[in-house]
Amino acid sequence: MKRMRRTVAYAALAALALAGCAPKTSDGVDLAKGFGVRVGFKAVEMCQNISPEMHIDNIPPETKKLNVKVLNFEFGSEIFNQDFGFTTTNTGLYINGAQAMVPKGSMYGPGQMPCPKEKPGQVQVQVKALDARDRELAKISVTNSVEPAP
């Protein structure tokens, strides 16, 4: 029985060690896959509830759609949540090989962007690349702090 407990404990420690070796993300890029998102929030546009322009890089070739979410980071509330089909561009997604661009103002959703008038606003963007069966191929998130407009 003690041997079994030790084996389970060693397996748990090994799992923790391997989790520490997992690819990290930095500045909106999954370092293992190169999948990334670049986004520029502007205080004036946030106060008008206009979604920002986004550039998505190194999209896996099997991708059939991208799920893009914008969250109010302070409250965890969803502002925009939209799927962009990868076989058509009529939804506002411009595709160029493994790169895509979501135009400013092309997203809609249930929430309101935080309006940074006196203090910085915290906003997070999450992007998932999904295959034809909605299986996740890659995922990335980036959090931006937006200074109030002068």
N, CA, C and O of each residue as an XYZ file, in Angstrom:
600
protein
N       0.825     -1.198      0.000
C       0.000      0.000      0.000
C       0.867      1.259      0.000
O       0.568      2.224     -0.704
N       1.972      1.246      0.814
C       2.852      2.408      0.856
C       3.497      2.643     -0.507
O       3.689      3.782     -0.933
N       3.831      1.536     -1.185
C       4.462      1.659     -2.498
C       3.505      2.325     -3.495
O       3.917      3.154     -4.307
N       2.226      1.950     -3.420
C       1.236      2.543     -4.313
C       1.086      4.036     -4.029
O       1.000      4.828     -4.967
N       1.052      4.432     -2.780
C       0.949      5.850     -2.421
C       2.156      6.624     -2.939
O       2.024      7.730     -3.464
N       3.347      6.015     -2.780
C       4.555      6.673     -3.273
C       4.502      6.853     -4.783
O       4.889      7.898     -5.306
N       4.015      5.817     -5.487
C       3.915      5.887     -6.943
C       2.957      6.998     -7.358
O       3.251      7.761     -8.279
N       1.832      7.091     -6.693
C       0.861      8.154     -6.985
C       1.473      9.520     -6.694
O       1.296     10.456     -7.473
N       2.185      9.640     -5.587
C       2.823     10.910     -5.230
C       3.875     11.299     -6.265
O       3.953     12.461     -6.664
N       4.693     10.323     -6.704
C       5.708     10.615     -7.722
C       5.060     11.018     -9.046
O       5.552     11.915     -9.730
N       3.974     10.367     -9.402
C       3.261     10.711    -10.631
C       2.715     12.136    -10.557
O       2.771     12.879    -11.537
N       2.188     12.510     -9.397
C       1.669     13.869     -9.220
C       2.795     14.889     -9.326
O       2.624     15.931     -9.958
N       3.947     14.603     -8.714
C       5.090     15.519     -8.807
C       5.592     15.627    -10.238
O       5.952     16.715    -10.687
N       5.620     14.515    -10.957
C       6.053     14.545    -12.352
C       5.104     15.394    -13.195
O       5.541     16.150    -14.062
N       3.811     15.265    -12.937
C       2.822     16.069    -13.674
C       3.023     17.551    -13.412
O       2.931     18.366    -14.331
N       3.297     17.902    -12.162
C       3.555     19.311    -11.836
C       4.812     19.812    -12.526
O       4.842     20.933    -13.032
N       5.847     18.986    -12.548
C       7.094     19.388    -13.204
C       6.884     19.590    -14.692
O       7.386     20.555    -15.267
N       6.137     18.677    -15.326
C       5.872     18.822    -16.753
C       5.013     20.037    -17.039
O       5.206     20.702    -18.057
N       4.074     20.339    -16.166
C       3.233     21.527    -16.353
C       4.088     22.781    -16.332
O       3.796     23.743    -17.042
N       5.138     22.782    -15.527
C       6.042     23.922    -15.471
C       6.825     24.090    -16.754
O       7.319     25.181    -17.036
N       6.949     23.016    -17.547
C       7.688     23.067    -18.807
C       6.784     23.390    -19.988
O       7.261     23.513    -21.116
N       5.504     23.525    -19.744
C       4.564     23.804    -20.825
C       4.888     25.145    -21.458
O       5.404     26.039    -20.788
N       4.587     25.298    -22.765
C       4.871     26.566    -23.437
C       4.165     27.721    -22.756
O       3.011     27.599    -22.345
N       4.843     28.813    -22.640
C       4.281     30.005    -22.014
C       3.795     30.964    -23.095
O       4.159     30.842    -24.265
N       2.971     31.913    -22.683
C       2.546     32.949    -23.608
C       3.120     34.269    -23.139
O       3.309     34.498    -21.944
N       3.390     35.120    -24.089
C       3.966     36.417    -23.767
C       3.476     37.433    -24.779
O       3.584     37.222    -25.987
N       2.943     38.527    -24.288
C       2.513     39.617    -25.155
C       1.607     39.160    -26.293
O       1.750     39.623    -27.425
N       0.673     38.254    -25.998
C      -0.292     37.842    -26.996
C       0.213     36.826    -27.994
O      -0.373     36.694    -29.069
N       1.297     36.084    -27.680
C       1.817     35.079    -28.604
C       2.000     33.762    -27.870
O       2.600     33.719    -26.797
N       1.476     32.680    -28.458
C       1.720     31.332    -27.946
C       3.093     30.941    -28.469
O       3.257     30.699    -29.665
N       4.080     30.875    -27.584
C       5.459     30.666    -28.005
C       5.665     29.321    -28.687
O       6.568     29.192    -29.514
N       4.856     28.318    -28.365
C       5.016     27.005    -28.979
C       4.536     27.002    -30.428
O       5.137     26.337    -31.272
N       3.472     27.729    -30.726
C       2.871     27.691    -32.059
C       3.070     28.971    -32.848
O       2.849     28.982    -34.059
N       3.480     30.043    -32.201
C       3.613     31.319    -32.876
C       2.278     31.998    -33.127
O       2.235     33.084    -33.705
N       1.187     31.373    -32.699
C      -0.157     31.931    -32.865
C      -0.255     33.170    -31.990
O       0.044     33.109    -30.797
N      -0.666     34.285    -32.561
C      -0.693     35.502    -31.772
C      -1.741     36.491    -32.225
O      -2.306     36.386    -33.314
N      -1.984     37.459    -31.351
C      -2.926     38.523    -31.670
C      -2.286     39.852    -31.275
O      -1.709     39.991    -30.196
N      -2.406     40.819    -32.178
C      -1.956     42.182    -31.907
C      -3.184     43.067    -31.971
O      -3.955     43.020    -32.930
N      -3.352     43.867    -30.944
C      -4.552     44.697    -30.860
C      -4.188     46.031    -30.234
O      -3.387     46.094    -29.301
N      -4.778     47.087    -30.749
C      -4.517     48.412    -30.203
C      -5.806     49.075    -29.760
O      -6.616     49.500    -30.584
N      -5.987     49.160    -28.460
C      -7.172     49.831    -27.929
C      -6.902     51.323    -27.837
O      -5.791     51.744    -27.516
N      -7.925     52.118    -28.121
C      -7.834     53.569    -27.977
C      -8.959     54.014    -27.064
O     -10.096     53.570    -27.216
N      -8.654     54.880    -26.125
C      -9.634     55.315    -25.131
C     -10.884     55.901    -25.783
O     -12.000     55.606    -25.354
N     -10.709     56.725    -26.811
C     -11.857     57.370    -27.458
C     -12.791     56.317    -28.055
O     -14.010     56.410    -27.908
N     -12.217     55.312    -28.731
C     -13.032     54.259    -29.337
C     -13.698     53.398    -28.267
O     -14.839     52.969    -28.438
N     -12.994     53.144    -27.167
C     -13.582     52.361    -26.083
C     -14.806     53.074    -25.515
O     -15.826     52.441    -25.242
N     -14.706     54.395    -25.337
C     -15.825     55.163    -24.793
C     -17.015     55.184    -25.755
O     -18.150     55.406    -25.334
N     -16.758     54.954    -27.043
C     -17.831     54.884    -28.033
C     -18.286     53.442    -28.277
O     -19.138     53.194    -29.130
N     -17.712     52.486    -27.522
C     -18.018     51.056    -27.627
C     -17.733     50.494    -29.020
O     -18.512     49.702    -29.551
N     -16.615     50.910    -29.600
C     -16.186     50.431    -30.913
C     -15.104     49.377    -30.708
O     -14.111     49.620    -30.022
N     -15.303     48.205    -31.309
C     -14.296     47.154    -31.178
C     -13.017     47.548    -31.916
O     -13.075     48.199    -32.959
N     -11.865     47.154    -31.377
C     -10.596     47.555    -31.968
C     -10.219     46.699    -33.180
O     -10.752     45.606    -33.372
N      -9.302     47.209    -33.985
C      -8.723     46.427    -35.067
C      -7.789     45.392    -34.447
O      -7.048     45.689    -33.511
N      -7.837     44.177    -34.982
C      -6.986     43.100    -34.467
C      -6.279     42.415    -35.618
O      -6.850     42.224    -36.691
N      -5.033     42.049    -35.384
C      -4.244     41.296    -36.351
C      -3.892     39.961    -35.706
O      -3.313     39.920    -34.620
N      -4.243     38.879    -36.378
C      -4.025     37.537    -35.850
C      -2.994     36.858    -36.745
O      -3.152     36.811    -37.965
N      -1.941     36.334    -36.129
C      -0.803     35.791    -36.863
C      -0.643     34.287    -36.652
O      -1.052     33.732    -35.632
N      -0.035     33.647    -37.650
C       0.309     32.218    -37.597
C      -0.888     31.336    -37.253
O      -0.821     30.495    -36.356
N      -1.966     31.543    -37.971
C      -3.179     30.754    -37.778
C      -2.932     29.343    -38.311
O      -2.468     29.188    -39.440
N      -3.233     28.311    -37.518
C      -3.018     26.938    -37.989
C      -3.771     26.672    -39.296
O      -4.886     27.162    -39.473
N      -3.173     25.900    -40.215
C      -3.786     25.677    -41.532
C      -5.142     24.978    -41.492
O      -5.936     25.150    -42.417
N      -5.434     24.198    -40.453
C      -6.703     23.471    -40.364
C      -7.847     24.334    -39.846
O      -8.975     23.855    -39.728
N      -7.574     25.592    -39.539
C      -8.572     26.482    -38.951
C      -9.745     26.710    -39.901
O      -9.564     27.015    -41.080
N     -10.953     26.553    -39.355
C     -12.172     26.849    -40.112
C     -12.882     28.077    -39.574
O     -13.657     28.713    -40.288
N     -12.619     28.420    -38.301
C     -13.178     29.664    -37.773
C     -12.347     30.124    -36.586
O     -11.631     29.348    -35.953
N     -12.470     31.407    -36.314
C     -11.824     32.025    -35.158
C     -12.906     32.510    -34.212
O     -13.867     33.148    -34.642
N     -12.760     32.214    -32.933
C     -13.651     32.768    -31.923
C     -12.873     33.887    -31.236
O     -11.798     33.657    -30.682
N     -13.418     35.084    -31.276
C     -12.753     36.254    -30.696
C     -13.643     36.829    -29.599
O     -14.820     37.117    -29.818
N     -13.059     36.988    -28.421
C     -13.778     37.582    -27.290
C     -13.003     38.785    -26.791
O     -11.772     38.791    -26.776
N     -13.743     39.802    -26.384
C     -13.168     40.956    -25.702
C     -13.857     41.021    -24.346
O     -15.085     41.030    -24.260
N     -13.046     41.065    -23.279
C     -13.575     41.061    -21.917
C     -13.147     42.302    -21.166
O     -12.044     42.813    -21.362
N     -14.029     42.785    -20.301
C     -13.662     43.828    -19.341
C     -12.849     43.108    -18.277
O     -13.412     42.374    -17.465
N     -11.546     43.303    -18.268
C     -10.646     42.534    -17.423
C     -10.933     42.727    -15.934
O     -10.818     41.785    -15.151
N     -11.306     43.947    -15.545
C     -11.584     44.232    -14.132
C     -12.737     43.403    -13.588
O     -12.675     42.922    -12.457
N     -13.783     43.232    -14.378
C     -14.988     42.571    -13.908
C     -15.191     41.187    -14.517
O     -16.093     40.460    -14.099
N     -14.365     40.806    -15.503
C     -14.514     39.510    -16.150
C     -15.753     39.407    -17.016
O     -16.149     38.310    -17.412
N     -16.369     40.544    -17.312
C     -17.595     40.512    -18.105
C     -17.277     40.550    -19.598
O     -16.299     41.163    -20.028
N     -18.119     39.887    -20.369
C     -17.933     39.788    -21.806
C     -18.478     41.030    -22.497
O     -19.610     41.446    -22.252
N     -17.666     41.609    -23.355
C     -18.089     42.784    -24.114
C     -18.481     42.359    -25.527
O     -19.589     42.637    -25.987
N     -17.565     41.689    -26.200
C     -17.815     41.174    -27.546
C     -17.476     39.692    -27.567
O     -16.542     39.255    -26.895
N     -18.231     38.920    -28.336
C     -17.954     37.504    -28.530
C     -18.463     37.145    -29.912
O     -19.668     37.166    -30.163
N     -17.547     36.817    -30.806
C     -17.967     36.581    -32.178
C     -17.124     35.493    -32.815
O     -15.914     35.422    -32.605
N     -17.786     34.639    -33.605
C     -17.102     33.652    -34.433
C     -16.962     34.227    -35.832
O     -17.905     34.788    -36.391
N     -15.772     34.077    -36.383
C     -15.513     34.496    -37.754
C     -15.227     33.247    -38.565
O     -14.249     32.546    -38.307
N     -16.085     32.961    -39.558
C     -15.866     31.819    -40.430
C     -14.636     32.050    -41.283
O     -14.414     33.154    -41.779
N     -13.844     31.018    -41.454
C     -12.584     31.169    -42.171
C     -12.734     30.894    -43.656
O     -11.759     30.994    -44.400
N     -13.935     30.548    -44.103
C     -14.124     30.263    -45.519
C     -14.760     31.444    -46.253
O     -14.914     31.407    -47.473
N     -15.120     32.464    -45.532
C     -15.752     33.622    -46.162
C     -15.236     34.901    -45.508
O     -14.811     34.887    -44.352
N     -15.275     35.973    -46.232
C     -14.825     37.245    -45.667
C     -15.980     38.211    -45.450
O     -15.746     39.374    -45.120
N     -17.222     37.762    -45.625
C     -18.347     38.688    -45.489
C     -18.669     39.024    -44.031
O     -19.575     39.818    -43.778
N     -17.958     38.448    -43.080
C     -18.216     38.759    -41.670
C     -17.229     39.784    -41.126
O     -17.215     40.049    -39.924
N     -16.409     40.361    -41.991
C     -15.475     41.369    -41.529
C     -14.099     40.831    -41.215
O     -13.281     41.547    -40.638
N     -13.815     39.587    -41.579
C     -12.501     39.010    -41.338
C     -11.747     38.995    -42.662
O     -12.221     38.423    -43.644
N     -10.582     39.618    -42.689
C      -9.772     39.642    -43.896
C      -8.649     38.634    -43.734
O      -7.866     38.720    -42.788
N      -8.567     37.680    -44.648
C      -7.641     36.564    -44.539
C      -6.542     36.700    -45.587
O      -6.807     37.020    -46.746
N      -5.303     36.452    -45.161
C      -4.171     36.433    -46.072
C      -3.258     35.312    -45.610
O      -2.349     35.532    -44.810
N      -3.503     34.101    -46.119
C      -2.707     32.949    -45.698
C      -2.937     32.647    -44.232
O      -4.071     32.422    -43.808
N      -1.866     32.642    -43.457
C      -1.960     32.341    -42.027
C      -2.175     33.600    -41.197
O      -2.042     33.565    -39.974
N      -2.501     34.698    -41.842
C      -2.730     35.972    -41.164
C      -4.183     36.391    -41.373
O      -4.787     36.080    -42.401
N      -4.727     37.083    -40.411
C      -6.087     37.612    -40.548
C      -6.160     38.962    -39.849
O      -5.382     39.254    -38.942
N      -7.105     39.772    -40.288
C      -7.316     41.075    -39.678
C      -8.811     41.255    -39.442
O      -9.622     41.086    -40.352
N      -9.160     41.603    -38.201
C     -10.539     41.920    -37.842
C     -10.629     43.446    -37.840
O      -9.967     44.092    -37.028
N     -11.423     44.031    -38.721
C     -11.487     45.491    -38.806
C     -12.103     46.139    -37.563
O     -12.925     45.544    -36.867
N     -11.684     47.349    -37.315
C     -12.243     48.152    -36.219
C     -13.745     48.283    -36.407
O     -14.219     48.550    -37.511
N     -14.495     48.092    -35.317
C     -15.937     48.271    -35.343
C     -16.735     47.119    -35.918
O     -17.949     47.243    -36.080
N     -16.090     45.991    -36.237
C     -16.815     44.899    -36.878
C     -17.409     43.891    -35.898
O     -18.102     42.964    -36.318
N     -17.151     44.053    -34.600
C     -17.667     43.108    -33.614
C     -18.885     43.675    -32.890
O     -19.073     44.888    -32.797
N     -19.698     42.764    -32.386
C     -20.871     43.142    -31.613
C     -20.939     42.232    -30.389
O     -20.291     41.185    -30.356
N     -21.709     42.621    -29.400
C     -21.811     41.778    -28.218
C     -22.717     42.367    -27.170
O     -23.315     43.427    -27.357
N     -22.810     41.654    -26.053
C     -23.769     42.025    -25.014
C     -23.304     43.119    -24.069
O     -24.110     43.673    -23.322
N     -22.025     43.436    -24.090
C     -21.506     44.337    -23.063
C     -21.103     45.702    -23.568
O     -21.280     46.035    -24.740
N     -20.555     46.485    -22.652
C     -20.106     47.841    -22.934
C     -18.625     47.930    -22.600
O     -18.199     47.480    -21.537
N     -17.845     48.504    -23.494
C     -16.413     48.686    -23.244
C     -16.236     49.608    -22.046
O     -17.009     50.550    -21.870
N     -15.214     49.344    -21.212
C     -14.930     50.295    -20.130
C     -14.410     51.592    -20.740
O     -13.602     51.566    -21.669
N     -14.863     52.695    -20.232
C     -14.452     54.002    -20.758
C     -13.431     54.608    -19.806
O     -13.793     55.106    -18.740
N     -12.156     54.569    -20.184
C     -11.126     55.105    -19.289
C     -11.097     56.636    -19.303
O     -10.415     57.249    -20.124
N     -11.854     57.243    -18.373
C     -11.901     58.704    -18.296
C     -10.924     59.243    -17.256
O     -10.245     60.240    -17.501
N     -10.850     58.592    -16.103
C      -9.980     59.084    -15.033
C      -8.885     58.100    -14.661
O      -7.836     58.500    -14.158
N      -9.121     56.818    -14.905
C      -8.109     55.811    -14.592
C      -8.003     54.853    -15.779
O      -8.934     54.756    -16.579
N      -6.872     54.142    -15.900
C      -6.711     53.219    -17.025
C      -7.780     52.128    -17.029
O      -8.232     51.687    -15.973
N      -8.174     51.704    -18.213
C      -9.115     50.598    -18.369
C      -8.349     49.336    -18.723
O      -7.395     49.383    -19.499
N      -8.756     48.219    -18.163
C      -8.115     46.931    -18.437
C      -9.034     46.103    -19.334
O     -10.182     45.838    -18.976
N      -8.531     45.698    -20.491
C      -9.314     44.935    -21.444
C      -8.502     43.716    -21.876
O      -7.292     43.805    -22.087
N      -9.187     42.572    -22.006
C      -8.513     41.351    -22.447
C      -9.144     40.854    -23.736
O     -10.364     40.884    -23.894
N      -8.301     40.395    -24.658
C      -8.749     39.777    -25.900
C      -8.342     38.313    -25.861
O      -7.194     37.986    -25.562
N      -9.299     37.424    -26.168
C      -9.030     35.993    -26.257
C      -9.391     35.538    -27.671
O     -10.466     35.854    -28.181
N      -8.476     34.790    -28.297
C      -8.714     34.279    -29.645
C      -8.469     32.783    -29.645
O      -7.451     32.306    -29.142
N      -9.421     32.040    -30.219
C      -9.277     30.590    -30.385
C      -9.381     30.264    -31.865
O     -10.269     30.762    -32.557
N      -8.473     29.425    -32.348
C      -8.563     28.872    -33.695
C      -9.248     27.520    -33.567
O      -8.799     26.663    -32.805
N     -10.339     27.324    -34.313
C     -11.136     26.103    -34.213
C     -11.181     25.377    -35.559
O     -11.187     26.010    -36.614
N     -11.211     24.037    -35.510
C     -11.313     23.262    -36.740
C     -12.775     23.071    -37.131
O     -13.661     23.679    -36.532
N     -13.030     22.235    -38.127
C     -14.385     22.037    -38.645
C     -15.335     21.439    -37.618
O     -16.551     21.580    -37.749
N     -14.800     20.770    -36.596
C     -15.626     20.186    -35.535
C     -15.594     21.012    -34.252
O     -15.949     20.521    -33.181
N     -15.173     22.245    -34.365
C     -15.057     23.174    -33.232
C     -14.049     22.723    -32.176
O     -14.167     23.088    -31.007
N     -13.067     21.935    -32.586
C     -11.983     21.560    -31.671
C     -10.948     22.665    -31.681
O     -10.633     23.231    -32.727
N     -10.429     22.961    -30.516
C      -9.465     24.047    -30.354
C      -8.097     23.637    -30.908
O      -7.515     22.643    -30.474
N      -7.594     24.411    -31.868
C      -6.272     24.174    -32.439
C      -5.219     25.036    -31.755
O      -4.079     24.609    -31.575
N      -5.601     26.235    -31.380
C      -4.690     27.159    -30.711
C      -5.531     28.189    -29.966
O      -6.669     28.475    -30.337
N      -4.945     28.736    -28.909
C      -5.662     29.727    -28.093
C      -4.638     30.725    -27.566
O      -3.511     30.365    -27.228
N      -5.050     31.967    -27.505
C      -4.165     33.018    -26.987
C      -5.003     34.103    -26.336
O      -6.152     34.326    -26.717
N      -4.431     34.768    -25.364
C      -5.105     35.940    -24.778
C      -4.057     36.996    -24.490
O      -2.895     36.693    -24.219
N      -4.490     38.225    -24.554
C      -3.609     39.356    -24.256
C      -4.435     40.390    -23.500
O      -5.595     40.644    -23.824
N      -3.806     40.982    -22.480
C      -4.472     42.002    -21.673
C      -3.790     43.349    -21.896
O      -2.566     43.457    -21.821
N      -4.583     44.352    -22.166
C      -4.065     45.704    -22.400
C      -4.596     46.654    -21.336
O      -5.741     46.553    -20.896
N      -3.744     47.566    -20.943
C      -4.157     48.666    -20.084
C      -4.222     49.902    -20.974
O      -3.258     50.239    -21.661
N      -5.371     50.572    -20.952
C      -5.581     51.734    -21.832
C      -5.657     52.986    -20.972
O      -6.508     53.096    -20.089
N      -4.773     53.913    -21.235
C      -4.732     55.170    -20.505
C      -5.898     56.066    -20.914
O      -6.342     56.015    -22.061
N      -6.393     56.877    -19.999
C      -7.475     57.819    -20.356
C      -7.061     58.757    -21.471
O      -5.889     59.109    -21.603
N      -8.034     59.158    -22.270
C      -7.766     60.103    -23.349
C      -7.463     61.477    -22.732
O      -8.078     61.865    -21.739
N      -6.529     62.194    -23.317
C      -6.202     63.536    -22.780
C      -7.310     64.533    -22.992
O      -7.182     65.692    -22.599
